[in-house]
Amino acid sequence: MTPPDTPSATTDAPEAAAPAAPATGGCPVAHGAGTGGAEPAPLLLGGDRFQSDPIGLYRDLRRDHGPVAPVVLPGKLPAWLVIGYRELHQVTSDPVLYSRDSDLWNQWDRVPENWPLLPMIGKQESILYTVGERHRRRAAVMEGGLEAVEAHELRATTERLADSLIDDFCGSGDADVIADYAMMLPALVLFQLFGLPESEGRGLAHAINDMINGGERALAGQQHIRECVGRMVADLHVNPRDHVTSRMLRLGGHLPGEDRAVITDEFSAAEIIQDVLVMVVAGHQPTADWIGNTLRLMLTDTRFAASLFGGRHSIAEAMNEVLWEDTPSQNIAGRWATRDTHIGGRRIREGDLLILSFAGANYDPLVRTDQSALTGGNNAFFSFGHGEHRCPFPAREIAEIVARTAIEVILDRLPDIDLAVAAEELTRRPSPWLRGLTRLPVRFTPVPAG
């Protein structure tokens, strides 16, 4: 589906996306007053600036609209983009007022069946859209499956799979780190953890990318992943194995086992399968982008050059800086208002969609007063979310181990790795949701495999 042109100030989008008057007792400033007092039209979520100039984009949004900006999704569907750090913390800390239940959206009657963002925003029987105590019990099943992952075994698996990928190109002297390495490794590791066949890795990785980018292949990508997970679960009843998926099914009362008592039997096997799908997708793409964005930083910024020639002391700092400055998870959908309310000087109506801008909040001058790069141990970024729907700690730990091991292995194997093109030629994928490179061409001294 081709996105529409950015609507004018007289767009036929409903009132939710129209500039609202400041709330009583809220922001007293009419945003946009610097341009004559009229607020600029809502931004189409998905324009080129999300890739080419995100820092400038969020700065301009904050200037023109304040910490909660009106945006328009494909199909002229209205939403709010929460870019203020304080406001994002408020939204994610209040699941009663700002629910994860997408059934509340007041725009469903305008959404076509083939809407490209359905995989991102659509109604799903997954943990992403479960709320209240039911969500907390469902999260316990998920975390119980993840907690049994041993860090040293995960690191060993990642190293083995990383070496096998590097063996494919190390003798050539050149490679595309994104296509040949970063976009493959997290998926292959996750397939091992969740019991998915490693032989289907490439096809599943492409399907995940199609789904997340929200293009015309998004729905087909989602279906391909779901079918693969379904086949794997069906096989567990014939060939029992121990991995994250089988542990979740046991904890949910769907497979026999003595590893732990059943947490709850209220979730169907289909619901647990949907949660597996969520974890594989949510774990692969952001981790791949974390690897790619960190390697780009280390190959283009002289502050991190030491790590390329014998030292590893800068890898953790580079990874942390990426989560502040170039976070893979840029904008997340979303939260839905359960009643009329006000936030950031805006009147939010019941059923309005609020999109969480992790990148916008990370750039907020209220928390970045000197605008310097945050490289050290400051972990107050929003890159893993906040509140009861944040990324579970075991999943965050898995992502960090995979990403750091991936970077360490490729720098060890190819110690003189360097960019093969000018840094200005690097481009980003066309997605406002996740931020990653389309290519990262490198050159190096050829080395033997193994």
N, C-alpha and C positions, 0 to 999 in steps of 0.2 A: 504494500500500500504506500503510495507516494504521500508524504506529509504535506498538508496544505500550507499555503503561504501564511506568514505571520499575520494575524487578524488586526484590523484597525481598531481604533478606540471605540468604534461603533459596531464591533463584532456582535454576531447574534449569539455568542456564548451566554449562558445564564448568569445571573447576578453574582454567583459565587466567585467568578473570575473577574468581575468588574472591579475597578478601584473602589475601595470602600472609604467612607469617612472615618477619621480617627475615632477610636472608641472613647467614650466618656471616661475620663480619668486615665486614658492611655497616652500614646504619643501625641504631643500637642503640635507637632510639626506636620504640615502638609507636604509629604514627600513629593519631590519633583518641582518644588517651588523655585529651585534654581533655574528651571527652564520655563519660567513664566507661570508657574503654579499648576499647570495641567500635568497630571501624572502620565508618563509614557504608557503606551499600550502594553498589555501582557506579553511576555516573551514566549515564543514557541519553544517548548522544551525539546531540544535536539539540533539547534543551529550549530554552525561551524565553530563558534567561539568556545563551545564546551570543550573542543579539542585543541584549538589553536591558542586561546588566551583565557584560560579559566580564571586566573587571578584577576585580570582586568574585568572579566564578565561579572564575577561576584561583587567586585568593588562597585561597578556601575549599577548593578541591581540594588545594592544596599543604598547607594546614593539616590536612586530614582524611586525606590519602593519601600525602603526600610528593611527590617529583619525578616519580614514575611511578605514574599513577592507573589503577585498573581502571575500564573503561567497558563499556557494552553497546550494540551496534548493533541496528538494526531486526531483528526475528526472534530476539531474545535471544541474539545472537551476541557472544561476549566478545572484548575487545581491551584493549590497554594504551595510555594516552594519556601521551606523554612530554612533560612540561611544564617540566622543569628544563633550564636553559641548558647546564650542564655535561653532563648526561645526553644531551641532544639532540645536542650536539657529538660525544659518544662514539659514539652510534648511527650518525650520518651519516658518521663518519670510519672506520668499520669495515665495509666492504661484504662481507667474508668471513663475519663472525659475524651481521651484520644485513643480510640479502640483500634485493634488490628483486624476487626471483623469487616471485611470488604462488602458484605451484604448491606451495610449501612449506606453505601455510596448513593447519592441522590442523582446520579447520571446514568444508571444502568439502562434506563429506557432509551438512551441515545447511543448505546454501544452496539456496533454491528457484530455479527457472529465471527467475522474474519478480522476483527480488530487486531493489529500486530502487537499490541501491548497486553493482550490477554494472558500470555504466560507470566508476565510480570505483575499484573494487577488483578487478573481474573479470579473468580471464586474458585477456591481449591479446598479440598479436604485434607489440608496439611497443617503442620504445627505453626506455620507462618500466620495462619488466619484463625487459630484457636485462641480463646481468651479465658481469663479468670482461672479458677481452680482446675478446670479441665486442661488448660494450657500447661499449668505447673505440673500436673501428673504426666502429661504427654512429654514434657521436657525431661522429666525424670527417667522415662524409658530411653529417650535419645541419649542423655548424658550417661546413663548406665551402660549403654552399648559402647560409647566412646571411651569411657574411663579405663577400660581394660586394655587399651592400646599402650604397649610398653614403649617408652621413648627411645631406648637403645635399639629395639627391634625396628622401630619406625625409621630411625636414622640409617640403620644397616640396609633396610629395604630401599630407601631413597638413594643411598649411595650406589647400590647395585644397579638400579634402574637408570640412574643418571649416567653411570659409566657405560651402560649398554647403548644409550642414546648418543653419547659422545663418540663411542667407537664407530658409529655410522658415518661421521663426518670428520673425525680428527686427522685423517690422512690427506684431506683435500686442501687444507690451508685456508679455507673460507667456509662460512656457514651463515644461515639466518637463525640467530639465537631464539627468536620468537617461534617460528614455525618448526624448527628442528629440535627444540629443547624445551623452552619455557611453556609452550602450549601443549606439550605432550606429558611432561614429567608429573605434574600434580594429578592429572587424570589417571595415569598408570599406577601411581601410589594409592590413590583412593580406590581404584578397582581392586587392588590387592586387599585393602583394609575391609572393604564391603563385600568381597566375594564375587565381584563381577569378573568376567573372563578377560584376561589381559589381551587376548587376541582381537577383541573388539574395541581396543583403546582408541585408535585413530578415528573410527567412525563416530564413537561416542563424544570424543572431544570436539569434532566438527559440529555435531548436533547441539552440544552445550553452547558453543559460540553462536550458532544460528538463533537459538532460543533467547539468549541474553541480549543480543544486538537488536532484537525486536523487528527484524525485516520480514520479507515475504515468506521466508523459510522457517520462521519462528515456531509456528504451530507444528510443522512436520518434525522439527528437531525435538520438541517436547515429547511428541508421541513416540519417536524412536527410542529415546532414553527410557520412557515409561515401559515400553515393551521389553526392553533388555532387562530391566530390573525385575519385571514380572516373571520372565523366564528363569532368572536366577533363583528367585524365591520358590518357584514351583519345584525346582530341582533339589532344594534343601530337604524336602520331604522324602526324596528318594536317596539322596547322597548327603547326609548331614555333615556339616563342616562348622568350624568355629571361626567366626569373624564378626564384625560389627553388626551386620544385618541379622545373623542368626541369634546373636545375643539380644538384640532388640525384640525379635520375635519371641524368644523365650521369656524375656521380662514382661512382654505383653500377653503371655499365656497361650501362644500359638505353636510353640514347639516344646517338646519335652526337654528337660535338662535340670542339672543340679547346681549350676554355677551361682545362681542367686534366686531368692524367692521371687515369685511373680509380683511386680509392683502394682499392676492393675490389668484387668481383662476387659476394660470398657472400649478399647480401640480395636477395630477390625484389622485383619491382616492387610487389607487394602489401604487403610489409613497409615499403617506402619510403612508399607511400601512407598507411599507418597512421601513420607518423611525421609526415607532413604534417598529418594529422588532429589528432595530439597537439599540434603546434606552433600550429595555428590556434586550437584550443580553449584551450590553456594561455596563449596570447598575448592573446586577446580579453578574457575575463572579468576577470582580475586587473587588466589595464590600464584597463578601463572603471571598475572599482571604485576604482582609484588616482585616476583623474580625479574621480569623484564624491566620494570621501572627502576629497580635498584641497580641492575647491571648498566642501564643507560646512564644513571647518575654517576656510577663509578668509572665509566668509560669517557665521560665528558667533563667531569669536575675534578680539577687538580687536587682538591682537598682529600680525595679518596684514592689518589693514584698509588699510594704506598701499598695498598692491598693487592695491587696487580703485580707486584714484584717482590713477593716474599712475605708480606705481613698480612695478618687477618684482623688486626685490631680495629679496622674501620668498617667491617662488614655490618656489624650490629648497628653502628651509628648511621650508616647509609640506609639500612632498612627502616630505622626509626624515622629518619628524615623523610623518607618516601611516604610514610603513613601520615605525616603532617602536610607535606608540600605537594604530593603527587599520588594521593591515596587511590588505590584501585577502586574502592567502593565510593563513588562520587555522590550519587543521589539514589535514594531507596524509597520505593512505594510500599507502603505508606501507612498513614493513620487516618481514621475517619472520625469526625466529630460526632459524639453521641447526643449533643444538644447545642443550641446556639451559645456562642461564647465569644470572647475577645482575646487576642494575643498579638503582641507586637504592633499595637495600634490598628489592628484589623478586626472587622466583624466577621466571625466564622459562623456559618450556618450549619444546622444539623445535617449530617450526611456529606459535608464537604470533605474532599480528599486533600490531605496535607502530605506533600512529598518531603522526605527528610534529606536535606543537603548536608552530608557529612563534610564534603569539600568546602562548601560555603561557610560552615561553622568553624572549620579548621583555619580559615583565612580571616575570621572575624577580628577586626582591629581591637575589640575590647579585650581579647585574650592574647593578641599579638601586637602589643603597644609599640614595639620598636621595629616590627616587620622583619626581624632577622630570621634566618633559617633555624628551625628547632631540630638539632641533631642529637643532642645528649639524651639523658634519661627521662625526659618529660614525656609521659605516656598519657596525657590528658586529651589526646585526640579522640575523635568520634569514629575512627575507621572501623571499629568492631561493634559500633552501636552502643546503646545504653538502655538500662531498664530491664524489665523481665523478658523482652524480646531481643536482647542483645545476643551476639554470637556466644554460644556456650564456651566456657573456659577450656574444656578439653579440645574443642574444635579449633579455637584460637591457638592453642599450644601445638596442635598437629600442623596447622598452616605455617607457623613460625619455624618448626623443625624442618619441614619440607623445603621452605623457601631458603633458609640459611644453608642447609646442606647442599641444595642445588647450586647456590652461588659459590660455596667453598669448593665443590668438586670441579666445576668448570674452570675456576681460577687455578686450581692445582694442576689440572690436566693440560691447560693451555695458558701457561704463565705469561706469554707475551701477547695475549689477545688484545685487539685494538679495533676501533671502528673502521669499517671499510668505506664509509661515506662521511660527508660533512654532517655534523650534528644537526644543522638546520634542515637537512633533507629527511630527517626522521618524522614520520607521521603517526597520528593516532587513529584508532578505530572509530567509526562514526557512531558513537553511543554516548548519551548523556548520563547513563547509569554507571557504567564501569569505564575506567580509564586505563588504556593499555596501548602499546605500540602495534602497528600493523607489521612492521619488520624491524629487525635490528641486525643489519649486515655486519659481520666481523671478519677479520683476517688474523692469521696466526701462523707460526712455524708448524708445518705438518709434523705430526707425531704418530707412532704406530698405535694400533688398537690394542686394548688389553692392558 
